[in-house]
Amino acid sequence: MKKSLLILLFIPALLNCSVASNKENLKDVGIFGQHELRRIEQIEGINGKISGNFFLGCGSLAGNITNERRLQFSWGRTPDEFIVTTLPFSMFRFVIDDSKKVPTVEFIFDKSWLDSKWHNLNESEKSNPNSWLDDEYIRNHYFRVAIVRISKQDFEKEVFLPK
């Protein structure tokens, strides 16, 4: 009897606990919208995977390592903030827009993932947008593209496309 009474008392408390959707979480992080780019630099990176199986000292190892061109860029949610992010070239789409005096970047995520629920963010998670962009699982499954809107003149001066 006491157990069922305790359960009945906790049901309203559990129903009032709401979990934010990923869209609400990313709004809190300030990652949506167009953000001014402050610097763009091409860098070389290494990408690879290695896996293996061993049992009692015997086994196998397999993998691959490749060079990967990346763009490192700084942006911010406010004019006084600088966030440095690095993404592979394959994650960018460049849009030539001569009306842009300053290039901008906009991060696009999978819509169905944005609508799904995850958890409420703590202050540390809200303060670091790179935790969403650098997380390999999120980037490979839910992050779609970084759209850079840039004038033709800035594009030719700042961005060197891979050959």
C-alpha positions as CSV (number, residue, x, y, z in Angstrom):
1,M,0.0,0.0,0.0
2,K,2.8,2.4,0.9
3,K,4.7,1.6,-2.3
4,S,1.7,2.4,-4.5
5,L,1.0,5.6,-2.6
6,L,4.7,6.7,-3.1
7,I,4.4,5.9,-6.9
8,L,1.2,7.9,-7.1
9,L,2.9,10.9,-5.4
10,F,5.9,10.8,-7.8
11,I,3.9,10.4,-11.1
12,P,3.0,14.2,-11.2
13,A,6.6,15.1,-10.5
14,L,7.8,12.9,-13.4
15,L,5.2,14.3,-15.8
16,N,6.4,17.8,-15.0
17,C,10.0,17.0,-15.9
18,S,10.2,18.0,-19.6
19,V,13.1,17.2,-21.8
20,A,14.1,19.8,-24.4
21,S,14.2,18.9,-28.1
22,N,17.6,19.2,-29.9
23,K,16.2,22.3,-31.7
24,E,15.5,24.0,-28.3
25,N,19.0,22.9,-27.1
26,L,20.7,24.3,-30.1
27,K,18.7,27.5,-29.8
28,D,20.0,27.8,-26.2
29,V,23.6,27.2,-27.5
30,G,23.1,30.0,-30.1
31,I,24.2,27.9,-33.0
32,F,21.2,28.8,-35.3
33,G,21.2,31.6,-37.9
34,Q,23.9,33.2,-39.9
35,H,27.1,34.1,-38.0
36,E,29.8,36.4,-39.3
37,L,33.0,34.7,-40.3
38,R,36.1,36.4,-39.0
39,R,38.9,34.3,-40.5
40,I,39.1,31.3,-42.8
41,E,42.2,29.1,-43.2
42,Q,42.8,25.9,-45.0
43,I,44.6,23.2,-43.1
44,E,45.7,19.6,-43.7
45,G,44.3,17.0,-41.4
46,I,44.5,13.2,-41.1
47,N,41.4,11.1,-41.0
48,G,41.4,7.4,-40.4
49,K,40.0,4.4,-38.6
50,I,41.8,1.4,-37.2
51,S,40.2,-1.7,-35.7
52,G,41.4,-5.0,-34.5
53,N,40.6,-8.2,-32.7
54,F,42.9,-9.9,-30.3
55,F,42.5,-12.8,-28.0
56,L,45.4,-14.3,-25.9
57,G,48.0,-12.5,-28.0
58,C,46.7,-13.5,-31.4
59,G,44.6,-11.4,-33.7
60,S,44.4,-8.9,-36.6
61,L,44.5,-5.2,-37.1
62,A,43.0,-3.3,-40.1
63,G,42.5,0.3,-41.0
64,N,43.1,3.2,-43.3
65,I,44.5,6.7,-42.9
66,T,44.0,9.5,-45.4
67,N,44.9,13.2,-45.7
68,E,41.8,15.4,-45.4
69,R,41.6,19.0,-46.3
70,R,39.8,21.1,-43.7
71,L,38.8,24.7,-43.2
72,Q,39.4,26.3,-39.8
73,F,37.3,29.4,-39.3
74,S,36.4,31.7,-36.5
75,W,32.9,33.0,-35.9
76,G,30.9,34.1,-33.0
77,R,27.4,34.4,-31.5
78,T,28.1,38.0,-30.5
79,P,30.5,40.6,-31.9
80,D,32.8,40.2,-29.0
81,E,33.0,36.4,-29.1
82,F,35.5,34.3,-31.2
83,I,34.8,30.6,-31.6
84,V,37.3,28.6,-33.7
85,T,35.8,25.6,-35.5
86,T,37.4,23.1,-37.9
87,L,35.4,21.1,-40.4
88,P,36.2,19.0,-43.5
89,F,35.7,20.6,-46.9
90,S,33.0,18.0,-47.6
91,M,30.8,19.7,-44.9
92,F,30.7,23.1,-46.6
93,R,28.6,24.6,-49.3
94,F,29.7,27.9,-50.7
95,V,27.1,30.4,-51.9
96,I,28.4,33.4,-53.9
97,D,26.4,36.4,-52.6
98,D,28.0,39.7,-53.7
99,S,25.7,41.6,-51.2
100,K,27.7,40.1,-48.3
101,K,30.3,42.6,-47.1
102,V,31.3,40.1,-44.4
103,P,31.1,36.3,-45.1
104,T,28.6,34.3,-42.9
105,V,28.3,30.7,-41.9
106,E,25.0,28.9,-41.1
107,F,25.0,25.4,-39.6
108,I,22.3,23.0,-40.9
109,F,21.2,19.9,-39.0
110,D,18.9,17.0,-39.9
111,K,15.3,18.1,-39.3
112,S,14.0,14.9,-37.8
113,W,16.9,14.9,-35.3
114,L,16.2,18.5,-34.4
115,D,12.6,17.6,-33.5
116,S,13.7,14.6,-31.3
117,K,14.2,14.9,-27.6
118,W,17.5,14.5,-25.9
119,H,18.2,16.1,-22.6
120,N,18.3,19.6,-21.0
121,L,21.7,21.1,-21.3
122,N,23.9,22.2,-18.4
123,E,25.7,25.5,-18.5
124,S,28.9,23.9,-19.7
125,E,27.2,22.4,-22.7
126,K,25.4,25.7,-23.5
127,S,28.7,27.6,-23.5
128,N,30.5,25.4,-26.0
129,P,28.9,25.2,-29.5
130,N,31.9,23.2,-30.8
131,S,30.8,20.3,-28.6
132,W,27.9,19.9,-31.2
133,L,30.1,20.5,-34.3
134,D,33.2,18.5,-33.2
135,D,31.3,15.5,-31.9
136,E,32.0,12.9,-34.6
137,Y,28.8,11.0,-34.1
138,I,26.6,14.1,-34.4
139,R,28.6,15.4,-37.4
140,N,28.5,12.1,-39.2
141,H,24.8,11.4,-38.6
142,Y,22.9,14.6,-37.9
143,F,25.0,17.6,-39.1
144,R,24.2,18.2,-42.8
145,V,26.2,21.2,-44.0
146,A,27.8,24.6,-43.1
147,I,26.5,27.1,-45.7
148,V,29.0,29.9,-46.3
149,R,27.6,33.0,-48.0
150,I,30.5,35.0,-49.3
151,S,31.2,37.6,-52.1
152,K,33.0,36.4,-55.1
153,Q,35.9,38.7,-54.3
154,D,36.3,37.3,-50.8
155,F,35.8,33.8,-52.0
156,E,38.7,34.1,-54.4
157,K,40.9,35.8,-51.8
158,E,40.0,33.6,-48.7
159,V,39.0,30.1,-49.9
160,F,41.4,27.8,-51.8
161,L,39.4,24.9,-53.1
162,P,41.1,21.5,-53.2
163,K,42.2,20.2,-56.5
